[in-house]
């Protein structure tokens, strides 16, 4: 059994998120998704619109997802140690340095492959794009 781990904020769920998780699921038999905690998101993408508990419930309800957990606030590698994935699936826009990630996993004795999922190319495939479009339409009225 091959366990795949995917992670993200998943704020304002859209098809780009579903595509990422569908592609991640194809890499193995079980997909465990880690949803970022509210407290760890702020600096990277701004404060989430949806609270972490609701984002996790939405992700858990998606067909490709076998299990969903909230990430750790201290050391994200501890989450990897707990889940014990065979593969970590990174989204196309996640800013992780794959080589640095592999090096740290190896340093911790974790034999995990890292795979980068490609982008679903559509003009409204990102949360920030959706928010901008809604905002623009509201001001046009």
N, C-alpha and C positions, 0 to 999 in steps of 0.2 A: 504494500500500500504506500503510495507516494503522497505525502502531505505538502501542500502548497500554502504559503503564507503571503497574504497581500495586506497592504495597509494604506490608510489615507484619512483625510478629514471627512470627506463625503458630506459636505454641507450643501444643502439644496440639491438633492439627488437628481441626476440627469443621465442621459443615455451614455455619455462618455464614461461615467462611473460603471454602469452596467456592462459596457463593452470591456473595460479593464478587468472586471471580475469574471466575465464569461471566458475571456482569453486566459486568465490566470487558472481557472478551473480546468481548462484543456491540458494544462501541464501535469496534472496528476489526478489522484482519486478523491482527495479530500481538500477542501478549501477552507482555511481558517482566515478570517479577516480581522485585522486589528484596527479599531477606530481610534483616532487620536483624541486625547483628552482636551477639554476646553482650555485647561491651564497650559498646555504645551503648544497650542496652535497660534496664539496671538502674534508672536513675532514674525512668523513666516507668511501667513495668509490673512492676517487680521482676525478679529474676533468672529467666531462662527455665528451665523444667524440662528441655527438650530442647536439646542443643547446636546451634549454628548450622549445622554441616555436615549433621546429620540433618534439621533443619527444611528446609533447602534441598533435600535429596534428596526429601523428602516432597512439597514443592511442585512440583518438577520432574516428579514422577510423575503429577500431576493432568492430566486431559484438556484443560482450556482453556489450559494453560500451554505456550507455545512455547519459552521460555527462562527460566532462573532464575539469578540472580547474587546474591552476597553484597554487601551495601551497603558503603560506605566508612566508615572510622572517623573521617576528618577532616572532609570537607566533603560533605554529601549532594548538593549541587547538582552536584558533579563527576560523580556517578553519572548524573545527568540529562544532563549534557553528553556522557558516553560513550554512553549508550543512544540519545539523540536521539529521544525519543518525540514523537508528534504530540499525544497526550493523556495526562494523568496522572489516573488514577482513584483517588480518595480513598474510604476506607471511611467509613461513617456515624459511627463512633466515633473516627476519627483526629482529633487535636486541632489539625490544621493550620488556620491562618487563610488561607482561600482567596485573599483580596485581597493579603495580604502575600506569599504564595507566587507569585501572578501578577506582582506588582511585582518580586520578586527575579529571577524567570525573565526578565522583560523587560529588567531591568538588565544581565543577563548575555548579552543578545542571543538568548535562546531563545524562539522562537515556539511555545508549548505551551498547549493548552487544558487546563483543569482541570474535571473532572466529579466530583460527589459521588454515590457509590453509596448507595442506600437500605438500610435495615435489613431483614434477614430476621427476622420477628417470631416468635420461639419462646422458650419459657421457659429453654432451656439453650443459648443461642447464643453464649456467651462462655467463654473459657478459664477465667477466674476463677470463673465460675458453676459450671463443671464441677468444678474443684478444691474449691470449697466444698461441693458436693453429695457428692462422694466423702468428704471429711473428716467431714461431718455423719453420713453413713451408717456410717462406721467407729466413730464415738463412740457411736452408738445401739446398737451390738452389745453 
